[in-house]
Amino acid sequence: MKMNRRQFLGTASAAAFPFIFPGCTGLNVRKYAANEKVNVGVIGIGRISTTMDIPLAIKYTDLCRFTAVCDLDSKRLAHGVDFIQQQYKKLLGEDKAPVKTFADYHDLIDDPSIDAVEICIPDHWHTLVACAALAKGKHIWLQKPFSQTITEGRVIANLAKMQNRVVQVGSWQRSVMQFHRVCELALNGRIGDIVRVEVGCGCDKPGGSSEVQPVPGNLNYEMWLGPTDEKAPYNETRVHAQDLKKIASRPGWIQMAPYGWGMITNWGAHQIDIAQWGLGKDDSGPESVTGTCEWMDTTGGKLWNVHTTYDLHYSYNGGKTDVHVCNKYPMGIKFIGSTGEWLYCMRGKAVTPSDPSSSTGGKMKPLMASKVALLEPMKDPKTPLKTSDDHWKNWLEAIRAGDPTMTATNAEAAQRSSTACCLGQMCMELGRGKKDGATVKWCAKKEDTCCDKAKALMKPFARGKYNLPEELKRYGFCYDKVLRG
């Protein structure tokens, strides 16, 4: 039986509400002794955890100790143990470092010896696991995108505030020099008021296979589906590679709704996040989004079903700022000011403004401007941005300091950036089959829209025991109270 997205959605309402916090009334955050280390558990052993999130944090052996792994694929679980042990053998010369294993994330989260959790799992599982970890008092590293729906993200952000826990989100471009430089200059008026931002996020291609395959004995597929349709037939290209030699390959679910929404949330969580940062919208967002897209060709047995090309216009600042998100742009962010000048940043090794190679000729470079002198840092910016040169170290240092405000990202800013991404996805979905696409109007203050069809797309996913109210109830929290903040 095929189900549309609305049939995946839970029953919790996405009511409008103000975000006023009376202060942190949750748990105290302890500070660590000089030689005390943060015990870290990892939930999800796959491409992102083994290529980035484990190796880029575990190397700080003076700050942390990786002590546990969890995965619902027993092959990947065993690989996670071996991977961490190999890391410690290289780093410290240890042989067979002790690593606990868990098949159910609740058991890892309930372990009192674990202080912090890296959450490196498919997008449709982010909210349930993040909320369980925060409710249990764990600090979290949450891979981007922050959540799969806007209301899910609001619950995570509110719970993080209530629990007073350190949250670092995997939007690590905030800890890279060129992104910080350009955003701080844009925010502080180097090129006047920002009238336009051009954002490129890349483009996915059709693929995957709809052929029904037997579920591998090592994979708990029913749990992997979580809050989505339990009748979805198994195919390796819906989930992840079974060959451990391909563990670093791109998993199919990234291009497969409802597990991922495609580039709008995958790379949008990086690029749109930078646009939000440079516009000073970490506690706000757009007023509307209008646009069109093309959808993947699923004929001939192809499985993946998210958008391919896209052309979205976000309206900010009462219509004075147009944020144009389009696959035709290079993979970067360009801020254009009222002076007619521009600033640009993208990934790659950046050079200093005085380097001749930072000129504007030819191909776009990691750090560029219409005039080289515009890239000189401000000596005393009116609105300085938080500085970090290592996203993973920044997270660990914030935990040890007992200071949730230290991180380069935080739950509220991540929710706002994720909301902008989700609004783009909602706009594309509502415009499906329409030549001129759709428009979604948005009230960032209330996090609400006047469109009932859009409201339906904001709700949390739910299926049976895999639902957010029950997950929170397990740890003594009321969903409605957390949602209201």
N, C-alpha and C positions, 0 to 999 in steps of 0.2 A: 504494500500500500504506500503510495506516495503522499507525502504531507508537505504543505507549504510552511513557510516560516511562522505564520501566525499560530499554526497548530503545535509548534514547538514551544510556544510562549507559556509562561506560568500564569497564575491567576492573580498575583500581587499587582496592585494598581500603581501607576506611575503618577501619583497625585502631585500637584504643584505645591511647593513649600519653600519658605525662606530658610537660608542657611545661617542661623545664628547660634554660635556655640557659647555657652556660659563659661567655658574654660575646660581644661582637661580634668575630668572627674574620674578618670580611669586609673590604671595601675601606675605606680611610681616606676621610673626607669632607673635601674641601678647603674652605678659607675663601676668599671672594672679596675681591679688592682693593677699595679704596674706590670706584673708578669702574667696576669690572668688572660686567658684566650677565650675568644668567642667560639662556642661549639656550634658548628653549622651542619644542618641536614639538607640533602638535595632531594626534591621531589620532581622526578622526570629525568630520565637518562636518554639523551638523544643528541641531535645536531647542535643545538644551542648550548646545552650544558657541557658537552665534551669539547667543543671548540672555543667557547668563551667563558661561560659563567663559573665553571669549576677552575680551569687553569688560571684565569685572571684574578681569582680571589685566593686560591689555595697557596699561591706563591708567597703570600704575606704570612709566613709561618710564625712571625712574632705577634700577629694579631688574631689568628684564628686556627681552628683545627676542624677539619672535615671528618665527622664521626659517623654519619649515617646516610643511606640512600634508600629511595623508594621508587618503585615502578610497577605497573600492572602487567608488564611483559617480563617474564622471569629471565629471559636471555639478556635483556637490557639491564635488568637488575644486577645480574652477576657481572656483566661488563662494567657497570658503575663501580662495583667494589674493586675490580682489577684496575680500573682507570685511576681511582684515587690512590690505591696502593702503589702503582707505578709512579704517580706524581711524587709521593713521599719518598720513594726510593731514590728518585733523581734529586729531590730537594734536600733531603736529610739523611739519605743513606739507610733508611729504615727498610726492613724486610717484612712484608705482610702486615702492614699497619692495620690495627683493628678498625673495622667498619661494620656497623650494624645494618641489617637489611629489613625492609618492610614492603609488603605487597599492598597494604592499605595505608593511605596517607594519614588517616586518623591516628594510627598506631605510632607513626613517627612524630606527629604533632603532640601526642599525649606523653611522649617521653620527656620527663622533667630535666634530663641532662642536656637537652638540645635547646640552645638559646635563640637561634635564628634559622630561617629556612629560605633556601633558594627555590623558587617556584618556576620550573622550566617545562611547562606542559602545554598541550594545545589550548587555543584561545577559549573554547567553549567550557573549559574546566577552570579558568583563572579565578572566577569569583568564588566558587564554592571552597576551593582550597585556601585562597587568600583569607577569606572570612574565618574559616576554621582556625588558621594559624594565628590571626590577630586576636580572635576570641579567646584563644588559649594563652595569649600573652607573649607570643613569639614576635621577634622582629622579622621583617620579610624583605627579600629581593624578589620583585615580581616582574617577570619578563613582559615586555610590551606585546600587544596593546594592553592597556590597563584592565579593560573588561570587554565583554562581547556586546553589551547593551548599556544604554545610558543609566538606567536605574540600577543595574548591577554595580556600575562604577560608583554611583552615589553612596551605595551601602558600604562598599570597601572604604571610601574616603571618610565617611562618618565614623566607621568603626575604628579606623586608624587613629582618628582624633580622640575618640572616647577612650581608647586603650593606651594612648600616649606611647605608641610604638614607632620605631624607626622603619620607614618605608623608602626603599630605593627602587625606582622603576627602570627597566632596561633601555630607556631612551638616553643612551650614553653619549650622544652628540653634545649634550650640555656640558660634558667634561672634556671637550676638545677645543683647543685654542681658537680656531678660526670661527667656529659657531658662536662662541662666547664673545669674541671681538666684534663681529658683525652685529649681533643682537644688542650688545651694550651701546654701540655707536648709533644704531637705528633708534633705539629706545630713548636715547639722550639727545636727539635732534641734530646729529651730524649732517644729515641731508634734508633737514626740515621735517615737516610732518610726513608720515608715510602714507602715500596715496595708493600704492599698488604693491602687492607681493606676488611673485611668480614662483610656484612650487612644482617641482618635478618629482614623481614617485616611481617611475618605471611602469612596466606593463607585463602582466602575466600572459601565458600562452595556453591554449586548450591542450588537454591530455588526460591521462588516467584511463582506467578501464572499468567498464560497468559489468564485466564478467563476474559471476558469483563464484567465489572461492571458499574452500573450507577454512574455518577459523583455526589458526595455529594453536596447538595445545598449550603453548607458553604464553598466550595472550588472553587476558580477561577482557574480551571484546565488549561484553555487556556493560561492564564498568567503564570502558573507554568511551562508549557512546554517551554515558552519563545522562545529562538532562535533555538529550536530543532523542530522535525517533529510534526506538529499540528494534524496529523492523528493517532498518537500513542494512542491506546485505553486505557481507564482508568482501572487500578486495584490498589487497596490499596497498594499492594506490590511493585508497581512501584514508589509510592510517599512516604507517611508516614502514620503511624497508626492514625486512626480516634478516637480511644478510648484514651481519655486524660490520663487515668491511665497508658497507654503505651508510653507516650510522651518521656520517657527516653530510649526507645528501639531503636535499630539500624534501621534506615529507609532503605527501599528497594533500593532507588535510588543509594546508595553507591556502590552497586554491579550490577548496570544497566547502561551500556553505551547507550547513550552518556552523561548521567547526572553525572556519575562518572566513573573512569577508573579502579577501584579496588585497591588492596593493593599497587600497584606501585606508585600511587599518594596519596592514603589515608594514609598509614603508611610510604610510601617513603618520603612524605613531612616532616616527623620527622627524620627518620633514615638516608636517603640520605643527608638531610640537615646537619646532624652532621658530616657525612663523608666529605662533602664539607668544613665545618667549620674547621675541623682538618687538612685538606690539604691546607688551605689558599686560597680557590677558591671562595670567596664571590664576586669576580668580574670576574670570569672566569668559566671554566667547563671542561668536558671531551673532548677528541678528537674523540672518537668513542664509540659505544656500540654494542656488538654482543651477541646474545643469542636466547633462545627458551622459550616456555611456553606451557602450556596446557590450553584449554578453557573450560568453564563450560558446562556441559551436559544440553541442553535445551529440551530434549525429555520429553514426558509424561506431557506436559503442564507447565513445569517449565519456568520461565521468565528470571531470572538473567543471564547475558551473558558475564561477564568480565572474565579475566584470573583466573586460580587457581594456579597451581605450576608455577614457573619461575626460570630461570637460566641465569643471565645476567652478562656480563663482560664489565666494563667501562675502557677505557684506558685513563690515565692521564700522564702528564709530559713526553710526547714523548714516551710513552709505558713503562716508568720506574715504573709506579704505576698501579696495577690492582685492581680495586674496584669490588668485586664480590658480587652481590646482588642475594640472593637465599633463597627460602622458607625453605631450610633444616637447615639454621643457626638459633640459638636462637634469640629472639627479642632484638637484641643489635647491637653494633658496635665494631669491633675488629681491631685495628691498629697494623700492624706487620712491624717492622723496619729492616733496613739493618744489625743491630747487631744481629738479630735473636730473640730479645725480643719483647714482645707485651703488649699492653694496651687495656683494655676492659671496656665498660660502657653500662648500660641498666637501665631501670626504676626500682624504688624500693628504699627503704631506704639504703643509702650508709653508710659505716663505714669508719673511718680514717685508713690510712695505718698501723698505729701502733697496731690496733686491731687485735688479732689473727684470728678473723673470716674473715679477708680479704685475707687469704691464698688462694692458687689456687686449693686446693683439692675439688673434688666433683662438684656439680652443679654451673653453672656460677652465679656470684653475681653482684649487681649493679656497683661496682667499683673493678676492678681486674687488675692484671699484672702478667707477668711471674715471676717477683721478687717483693716482697712487697715494697722494697726501691724505686722502680721506680715511685711509686705513690706520693712520697713526692713533695709538690708544689715547683715550681721554685721561688727563692727569687726575681730575677730581670730578667724576661723573655725578650728576644730581641723583640718578637712580642706578647705583652699582648693582651688577648681577653677581650672584653667588659664584665663587671660583672653585673649581676642582680640576685637577689634572689627571685624575684616575678614578673612574666611577666606582670600581669595586673596592678600592682602598678607602674611598670616601664613605662608603656604606659601613665598612667595618669600623672605621674610626668614630663614626657617629654612634654606633652601638656601644663601643667601649667608653665613650664620653657620656653616654646616657642622654644624648641630645638629638631628638628627632628633627630639629631645625637645621642641622648641619648638612644634610644631604643635598646634592645638586638638583635632584628631583624630589618631589614629595607627593603624597596621595592627592591633595587637592589640585595641584597643578596638572598632575597626570589625568585626573578625572576631566578637567576642562579640555585638555588636548584630545583625550580619547572621545569626548563628546563631539568635538568638531569632526573627527574622523567618522564617528557613527552617524552624524547628521548627513555627511556626504553619502554614506552607504544607504541611508534611509531615502534620501533624495533620488538616488539611482533606482532603488527598488520601486518607489512610488511612480517613477517615470517610465517603468518597464513597458515597452510597446507604444510609447507616446513619442511622436516625432520631436516635439519641443521639450521633452523631459518633464521635470516637475520642480516645484519650489516648496521648500519647507521653511516656514517662519519660526523664529526661536526667541524665547525670553530667557536670557542667560541667568538673570537674577533668580527667577523661579524654577529654572530648568524645566520649562514646559513649552508646549506648542498648542496652537489652536486647532490643529488638524488631528481628527480622531484616528485616521489611518496611520499617521505618524506616531501618535501616542501608543498604538498597539505594538509598534516596533521597538518601543523603549523598554518593554517589560523584561524581567528575567526569564531565562529558559527554565523549564521544570519538567521532570518526568518521575512519577512515583517518589521514591526516597531521595532522588537527586533534585532537591529543591532548596532554595535559599532560606525560607522560613524555618524548615526543619533542621537545616544545618546550623543555624544560629540558636535554635531552641536546644539543640544538643549541648551547647556550651552555656546555656542559661541566659540567652539574649532574646529579646522580642524583635522580630523583623520590623514591625511598624515603628517601634521606638527608634531603632537604629536608622531607618529610612528618614524619619523626621529629624534626626540629629539631636 
